[in-house]
């Protein structure tokens, strides 16, 4: 049996999503979202999705590109996943080699890769010259049966809105998202200033649910939010929950997330997922308070080129 690596084609979307779902079942992914990501990637990202085939069957994927919004030049990334039933057949190594050649040709000097925290996966990364850095957890909540915290009365100076209420002008949510992202723990610094890119990559993304995204408004402007994604079935996830610096310490992020969770359950979603950097103690405490449990961990790895 022969394994080859080639560039992604539009017809690969279903198979690409299937491999991602099997290898990383805690992150929402659909064929539609894969196709959208490919079609709307920022040109400066030089995004190049790759697939590995074994005798015509798609068995591995890689998402490869440059962190174009980082103030530090030459930051590349490659996230490689192989179908669990087709591991140890060379697909992962071929994907890594092809991705590294692509990134090196673009002038990347530092490469980052998320690796599921299992001995074999970490050994694979180390074998290819990557060293472990910070960790991130995936968390799951049985939304159908969880006892969610009751809704609390809102402080007199705030109100709830949804993402859909900002359909005509989402720029205030962009500003809040950019501010909270800047404070997220990460190996790669980001300067989130491109509103048009945010519209394409975040606001118009097919997984984002404007209706289930909860926004706490204070003094007429968004002060906290919990951005929700759904897979079109029964799975719901929050991809960012945060508060503007001027409003922190008031419990507004909890209010936003609790509102979104209650409305997601009422809409029929039965599983809730989220992710946290292992060093983000405040957000981990909030998620534990809601009843989330860690279900998997990924370790960010880095390799210096040259």
Backbone torsions as a table, in degrees:
resi	resn	phi	psi	omega
1	UNK	NA	137.6	-173.9
2	UNK	-113.3	133.0	176.4
3	UNK	-105.6	130.5	174.8
4	UNK	-126.8	157.6	175.2
5	UNK	-119.0	135.8	179.9
6	UNK	-146.8	172.4	177.0
7	UNK	-72.5	151.1	177.1
8	UNK	-62.7	141.8	172.6
9	UNK	-120.4	153.5	-179.6
10	UNK	-52.9	-34.2	-179.7
11	UNK	-69.8	-9.5	-178.3
12	UNK	-85.2	-5.4	-170.4
13	UNK	-56.7	-44.2	-179.1
14	UNK	-63.9	-47.3	-179.7
15	UNK	-66.1	-38.3	178.5
16	UNK	-61.1	-48.0	179.7
17	UNK	-63.3	-37.9	-178.7
18	UNK	-63.0	-44.3	178.4
19	UNK	-62.0	-44.6	178.8
20	UNK	-61.5	-41.4	-179.1
21	UNK	-65.0	-36.7	179.5
22	UNK	-75.0	-39.8	-177.2
23	UNK	-79.9	-28.8	-175.9
24	UNK	-140.8	71.2	-173.1
25	UNK	-70.3	-4.1	-175.4
26	UNK	-95.1	-1.4	179.1
27	UNK	-116.7	127.7	-177.9
28	UNK	-67.0	133.2	-176.6
29	UNK	-157.4	133.0	176.7
30	UNK	-134.7	165.7	176.4
31	UNK	-60.6	-38.6	179.3
32	UNK	-63.5	-41.3	-178.4
33	UNK	-69.4	-35.9	177.1
34	UNK	-63.2	-48.7	-179.7
35	UNK	-61.3	-38.3	179.9
36	UNK	-66.1	-45.4	-179.8
37	UNK	-58.4	-41.4	-179.4
38	UNK	-66.6	-43.2	-175.0
39	UNK	-73.4	-24.2	-172.8
40	UNK	-117.5	17.1	178.1
41	UNK	-64.8	142.9	178.2
42	UNK	-64.7	136.4	-178.2
43	UNK	-59.6	-31.0	-179.7
44	UNK	-74.0	-12.3	177.6
45	UNK	-77.5	-18.6	-177.6
46	UNK	48.3	43.3	-175.1
47	UNK	-64.9	129.9	-179.2
48	UNK	-137.1	93.6	174.7
49	UNK	-73.7	139.0	-179.5
50	UNK	-122.2	154.6	173.8
51	UNK	-131.1	150.0	172.4
52	UNK	-109.1	134.0	179.3
53	UNK	-118.6	142.5	171.6
54	UNK	-123.5	109.5	-178.3
55	UNK	50.1	44.9	175.8
56	UNK	87.7	-7.4	179.8
57	UNK	-99.0	131.4	179.1
58	UNK	-75.0	117.9	-175.0
59	UNK	-123.4	-6.1	-178.6
60	UNK	-153.8	155.8	-179.1
61	UNK	-139.1	157.8	172.9
62	UNK	-147.2	134.6	172.4
63	UNK	-107.1	119.9	-167.8
64	UNK	-130.5	133.8	178.0
65	UNK	-177.7	-173.6	179.9
66	UNK	-111.1	138.1	175.5
67	UNK	-75.5	84.2	-170.8
68	UNK	-67.5	-23.5	-177.7
69	UNK	-94.8	14.7	177.5
70	UNK	-91.4	137.5	175.8
71	UNK	-70.1	-13.0	177.6
72	UNK	-96.1	116.9	-177.9
73	UNK	-70.8	157.7	172.8
74	UNK	78.2	22.2	178.5
75	UNK	-94.2	109.5	-179.6
76	UNK	-108.0	162.4	177.8
77	UNK	-140.5	148.6	173.1
78	UNK	-146.1	121.4	178.1
79	UNK	-117.5	113.3	-170.9
80	UNK	-111.8	132.0	178.0
81	UNK	-136.0	139.1	-178.7
82	UNK	-123.4	140.8	176.3
83	UNK	-52.3	127.8	-176.2
84	UNK	-54.8	-27.8	-179.1
85	UNK	-87.9	1.0	-177.6
86	UNK	-127.9	25.3	178.5
87	UNK	-76.6	162.5	177.6
88	UNK	62.5	34.8	176.4
89	UNK	-122.7	10.6	175.5
90	UNK	95.7	-5.7	-177.1
91	UNK	-64.2	-44.6	-178.7
92	UNK	-61.3	-45.4	-179.0
93	UNK	-64.2	-40.1	178.3
94	UNK	-65.4	-40.0	178.0
95	UNK	-64.7	-43.7	179.1
96	UNK	-61.6	-46.4	-178.2
97	UNK	-62.0	-44.8	179.9
98	UNK	-64.7	-41.8	179.3
99	UNK	-64.2	-44.3	-179.3
100	UNK	-63.5	-39.2	178.3
101	UNK	-63.5	-40.8	178.3
102	UNK	-62.8	-46.9	-176.9
103	UNK	-69.8	-38.7	178.2
104	UNK	-63.0	-38.7	178.9
105	UNK	-65.4	-23.6	178.2
106	UNK	-88.1	-0.6	179.0
107	UNK	90.7	13.2	178.0
108	UNK	-65.0	138.5	179.9
109	UNK	-114.9	-14.8	179.5
110	UNK	-140.8	128.9	-176.9
111	UNK	-115.5	136.9	-179.4
112	UNK	-119.7	141.7	180.0
113	UNK	-146.7	134.8	172.5
114	UNK	-85.8	134.7	-177.9
115	UNK	-130.0	125.9	177.0
116	UNK	-58.6	136.2	-172.6
117	UNK	-77.0	80.0	174.0
118	UNK	-136.4	146.0	-175.2
119	UNK	-52.6	-44.2	-177.8
120	UNK	-65.5	-38.7	-178.7
121	UNK	-70.1	-40.6	178.9
122	UNK	-68.3	-36.7	177.3
123	UNK	-65.5	-38.0	177.2
124	UNK	-60.2	-46.7	-179.4
125	UNK	-63.0	-44.0	-179.7
126	UNK	-64.3	-37.8	178.4
127	UNK	-60.5	-31.6	-178.4
128	UNK	-94.3	12.7	172.4
129	UNK	92.1	14.7	-178.5
130	UNK	-100.2	140.7	177.5
131	UNK	-112.3	146.4	-176.7
132	UNK	-70.9	141.9	175.9
133	UNK	-124.2	-131.0	-175.5
134	UNK	-79.2	161.2	-178.3
135	UNK	-112.2	159.2	175.4
136	UNK	-139.2	142.9	-177.5
137	UNK	-105.6	144.0	164.8
138	UNK	-97.0	138.0	-179.3
139	UNK	-126.1	145.9	-178.5
140	UNK	-128.4	144.4	175.4
141	UNK	-129.2	129.3	174.9
142	UNK	-75.2	88.1	-170.9
143	UNK	-66.8	-28.6	-178.1
144	UNK	-67.6	-31.1	-173.7
145	UNK	-120.0	-3.8	-177.5
146	UNK	-68.3	149.8	173.0
147	UNK	-93.7	95.7	-178.6
148	UNK	-72.3	148.7	175.0
149	UNK	-58.2	141.4	179.2
150	UNK	-63.6	154.4	175.8
151	UNK	-68.6	133.7	179.6
152	UNK	-101.7	152.6	174.9
153	UNK	-60.7	141.8	-179.8
154	UNK	-77.1	146.7	170.8
155	UNK	-56.5	153.5	-173.2
156	UNK	-64.1	-20.5	-174.9
157	UNK	-99.5	9.7	-178.2
158	UNK	-130.4	162.7	177.2
159	UNK	-147.3	157.7	176.3
160	UNK	-90.4	141.7	167.3
161	UNK	-140.1	170.8	175.7
162	UNK	-112.9	167.8	176.3
163	UNK	-58.5	-33.1	-179.1
164	UNK	-61.6	-26.4	179.1
165	UNK	-69.2	-12.7	-179.4
166	UNK	-107.5	18.7	-175.8
167	UNK	-58.9	-37.4	-178.0
168	UNK	-74.4	-28.0	-179.6
169	UNK	-152.7	88.0	-179.2
170	UNK	-82.1	3.5	-175.9
171	UNK	-56.5	-38.2	177.0
172	UNK	-59.7	-33.8	177.0
173	UNK	-72.4	-35.0	174.5
174	UNK	-59.2	-45.7	-179.3
175	UNK	-61.4	-41.0	179.5
176	UNK	-69.3	-42.4	178.3
177	UNK	-60.7	-43.4	-179.5
178	UNK	-63.7	-40.3	-179.1
179	UNK	-67.1	-43.1	-178.5
180	UNK	-72.2	-36.7	178.7
181	UNK	-61.9	-36.2	-179.1
182	UNK	-61.9	-24.0	-178.4
183	UNK	-98.9	1.0	178.4
184	UNK	-73.0	134.4	174.8
185	UNK	-62.4	133.4	-177.6
186	UNK	-163.4	152.1	173.5
187	UNK	-76.6	-21.3	-177.4
188	UNK	-115.4	121.5	176.3
189	UNK	-74.6	143.2	-179.8
190	UNK	-126.7	142.3	169.9
191	UNK	-115.4	101.3	-170.6
192	UNK	-91.0	85.0	-173.7
193	UNK	-122.7	-8.3	-174.2
194	UNK	-92.8	97.8	-177.2
195	UNK	-63.2	-41.5	-179.1
196	UNK	-64.3	-39.1	176.9
197	UNK	-65.1	-38.8	177.9
198	UNK	-63.2	-40.8	177.6
199	UNK	-58.4	-45.4	-178.1
200	UNK	-69.5	-47.4	-169.0
201	UNK	-86.0	-23.0	-176.0
202	UNK	-119.5	-61.8	-170.7
203	UNK	-64.0	-41.0	-177.8
204	UNK	-96.5	8.8	-178.4
205	UNK	-64.9	136.8	-175.1
206	UNK	-64.0	-21.5	178.9
207	UNK	-82.6	-21.2	-176.6
208	UNK	-69.7	129.8	175.8
209	UNK	-102.7	106.5	176.5
210	UNK	-64.8	-34.9	-176.7
211	UNK	-68.8	-34.5	-178.1
212	UNK	-95.6	-5.3	173.6
213	UNK	-76.0	121.3	-177.1
214	UNK	-100.9	137.8	-178.2
215	UNK	-128.6	128.2	173.1
216	UNK	-96.7	122.2	-177.3
217	UNK	-106.6	129.3	176.5
218	UNK	-129.5	134.3	-179.1
219	UNK	55.3	33.2	174.9
220	UNK	82.6	2.5	-178.5
221	UNK	-132.0	150.8	177.6
222	UNK	-59.1	127.7	-179.7
223	UNK	-111.8	-25.0	178.1
224	UNK	-156.3	156.5	-179.6
225	UNK	-157.1	162.3	172.0
226	UNK	-136.0	108.5	-176.0
227	UNK	-84.1	128.7	-174.1
228	UNK	-111.8	142.8	171.1
229	UNK	-124.0	153.1	175.8
230	UNK	-139.0	157.4	-178.1
231	UNK	-99.8	8.1	-177.6
232	UNK	82.7	-1.7	179.2
233	UNK	-117.7	-111.2	-178.1
234	UNK	-119.2	5.0	-175.0
235	UNK	-105.3	134.6	-175.6
236	UNK	-129.9	145.4	178.2
237	UNK	-144.9	149.5	171.8
238	UNK	-105.6	127.2	-175.2
239	UNK	-103.7	-14.3	174.1
240	UNK	-160.7	129.9	171.9
241	UNK	-132.0	125.4	-176.5
242	UNK	-162.0	171.6	-177.1
243	UNK	-132.7	140.9	173.8
244	UNK	-59.5	144.0	-175.0
245	UNK	-54.6	-38.4	-176.2
246	UNK	-69.1	-13.9	-176.4
247	UNK	-117.0	11.3	-177.9
248	UNK	-73.1	155.5	-179.7
249	UNK	88.6	5.7	-178.4
250	UNK	-108.8	-0.9	-179.6
251	UNK	77.4	20.3	-175.9
252	UNK	-72.0	-32.6	178.2
253	UNK	-64.3	-39.5	175.9
254	UNK	-61.5	-42.1	179.7
255	UNK	-61.3	-44.8	-178.1
256	UNK	-64.4	-45.7	-177.5
257	UNK	-68.3	-39.2	179.7
258	UNK	-64.3	-40.2	178.1
259	UNK	-62.4	-44.5	-179.5
260	UNK	-65.4	-42.0	179.3
261	UNK	-62.7	-44.1	179.5
262	UNK	-61.6	-42.8	-177.7
263	UNK	-72.2	-32.9	176.8
264	UNK	-65.1	-42.4	178.4
265	UNK	-65.4	-40.1	178.8
266	UNK	-63.8	-27.6	179.7
267	UNK	-83.4	-2.6	174.8
268	UNK	102.6	6.8	178.2
269	UNK	-79.8	137.3	-171.8
270	UNK	-112.6	-17.2	177.9
271	UNK	-127.1	136.2	177.8
272	UNK	-120.1	134.2	179.6
273	UNK	-126.0	152.7	172.7
274	UNK	-155.4	174.8	179.3
275	UNK	-140.2	148.7	-179.3
276	UNK	-142.0	137.2	165.8
277	UNK	-59.6	139.1	-176.3
278	UNK	-62.5	-22.2	179.9
279	UNK	-91.7	-0.2	-178.6
280	UNK	-89.1	73.7	-176.0
281	UNK	-56.3	-45.5	-178.4
282	UNK	-59.8	-41.9	-178.4
283	UNK	-74.5	-34.7	175.4
284	UNK	-62.0	-38.6	178.8
285	UNK	-65.7	-40.1	177.8
286	UNK	-62.0	-46.2	-178.4
287	UNK	-66.4	-36.5	175.3
288	UNK	-62.9	-38.2	178.6
289	UNK	-61.4	-34.9	177.6
290	UNK	-76.7	-17.4	-179.3
291	UNK	106.9	3.7	176.2
292	UNK	-63.4	147.8	175.3
293	UNK	-126.5	142.3	177.4
294	UNK	-65.1	128.2	-179.6
295	UNK	-116.1	-13.3	177.8
296	UNK	-169.1	162.4	179.4
297	UNK	-135.9	139.4	171.5
298	UNK	-115.2	146.1	179.2
299	UNK	-114.5	124.0	176.9
300	UNK	-74.6	129.9	178.0
301	UNK	-118.0	153.0	-177.5
302	UNK	-135.9	144.2	175.2
303	UNK	-132.9	129.9	176.2
304	UNK	-87.1	134.1	176.2
305	UNK	-100.2	148.2	176.9
306	UNK	77.4	NA	NA
